[in-house]
Amino acid sequence: MLSQPFQEAIPVIDQFEQHGYEAYFVGGAVRDHLLGQSIGDVDIATNATPDVTMSLFDRTVPVGIDHGTVLVLHNGNEYEVTTYRVESDYRDYRRPDHVAFVSRLEDDLARRDLTINAMAMDRYGQVIDPFQGRNDLTHGVIRTVGRADDRFHEDALRMLRAVRFSSQLNFAVTNDVLTAIKRYHTLLQEIAVERIQVEWFKLFTGYGVAHALDVLNKTDMYQSLPLLNQERDVIKHLTKNIKRPIRHPEAVMALCACLSNTLTLNDWIKSYRCSNIIQRQAKKLIQSVSKFKENGLTSFVVYTLGDVNLEAFQQVVQSLDLPDVSLEQLHEVYEALPIQSKQQIAVDGKQLQSIIPDWRKGPWIGRYLQAIERAILAGQLSNDYEAIERRVKQWKEQEND
Ligand SMILES: Nc1ccn([C@@H]2O[C@H](COP(=O)(O)OP(=O)(O)OP(=O)(O)O)[C@@H](O)[C@H]2O)c(=O)n1
């Protein structure tokens, strides 16, 4: 029995078949289905050309028409439907959009990166597997479809993909792949950083992360990744210390910055083209790590991090040579905080002003709120209006003296 995402896509396959075309589920969804994992996007391959696909469905978006990809919207779901294709000339790897449509499913599967990603499945769940991807799934092997050299010249990103799948699936990489990576990793320097970033962060999320980092090291592939060529100690340290998956990109960036002697967080964020959100959270992580180094696990460290960054913080601390803290410990400290955010302070700026009416509105309000916040967190002031009012009046007296 196919899982729900496939079931929901069957009418799309039917529509092709009823008009005399072939259509199959392909790629990651088939792989993950065979692994018994929950599946992400359902992708479809067909021998219908993009214009035919667009004529067969009411709602379509030509998202990558040069690559033969049309987005089909059906019953609230989106499906990437791609016409069977091959890269027409693998030496032209700098132009991945250089494709030719073909009529046979097997030719389409043959141009894909890894055997485990080169399977198709029909609407009944029958698997088409010309490159023994299923066997590699069973034995835990990352192998290219055909020669690794050819596949990696078509798209150099595939070298990094091979390593990231070995991490995510905890699979071994074939010698053929390792040898090709050693020989051709410099081709990665031609790849858009945005594409590298996606694979780089996914590489840290798998249970095989330690092994994957070891591969980056042994094959020298890290030398072709942004900044790592300048900071060899970073990759060496990551390889030695990371034993468990890191699911937060900001934790990865914070770690790299903490381990760098010469490069700042900003350098890493810029080179890997990270979003502002990642930058903000990584900054928070770094500040908290440095406070943690100074004073241990204080309320203030946990408060500054906030609920959402606790796991990322734990992962960073665990991967540096610092005293271990567990996630449970962090949550305990967080739950016991007298306040968990500024909004919970029992007075606001307006009330502060009414406590000291003879001072005009100004920067003192922010300064006082911060002092109140710190005193509450340090356990030196209780978070209720009267107590704060008394303390504020004392501070004012002291300032007047
Ligand atoms: N450089 C690439 C990228 C993708 N593919 C093929 O396109 C499919 C879809 O790629 P993508 O969506 O990037 O990855 P998934 O395999 O679906 O895996 P995930 O969603 O976990 O990233 C892959 O399975 C693979 O068959 C490829 O051959 N070469």
The ligand as a Gaussian input file, in Angstrom:
#p B3LYP/6-31G(d) Opt

LIG

0 1
 N       22.826000      17.235000      -8.624000
 C       21.775000      16.434000      -8.714000
 C       20.602000      16.737000      -8.009000
 C       19.520000      15.872000      -8.134000
 N       19.582000      14.787000      -8.930000
 C       18.403000      13.904000      -9.103000
 O       17.216000      14.643000      -8.837000
 C       16.488000      14.044000      -7.750000
 C       15.839000      15.110000      -6.881000
 O       16.831000      15.920000      -6.310000
 P       16.655000      16.706000      -4.940000
 O       15.225000      17.101000      -4.789000
 O       17.704000      17.726000      -4.864000
 O       17.062000      15.664000      -3.822000
 P       16.343000      14.383000      -3.293000
 O       17.051000      13.173000      -3.842000
 O       14.882000      14.447000      -3.524000
 O       16.692000      14.381000      -1.765000
 P       16.307000      15.439000      -0.616000
 O       14.911000      15.871000      -0.875000
 O       16.514000      14.655000       0.618000
 O       17.303000      16.526000      -0.754000
 C       17.518000      13.189000      -7.022000
 O       16.909000      12.135000      -6.325000
 C       18.385000      12.705000      -8.166000
 O       17.756000      11.658000      -8.847000
 C       20.751000      14.505000      -9.627000
 O       20.809000      13.504000     -10.328000
 N       21.827000      15.341000      -9.512000

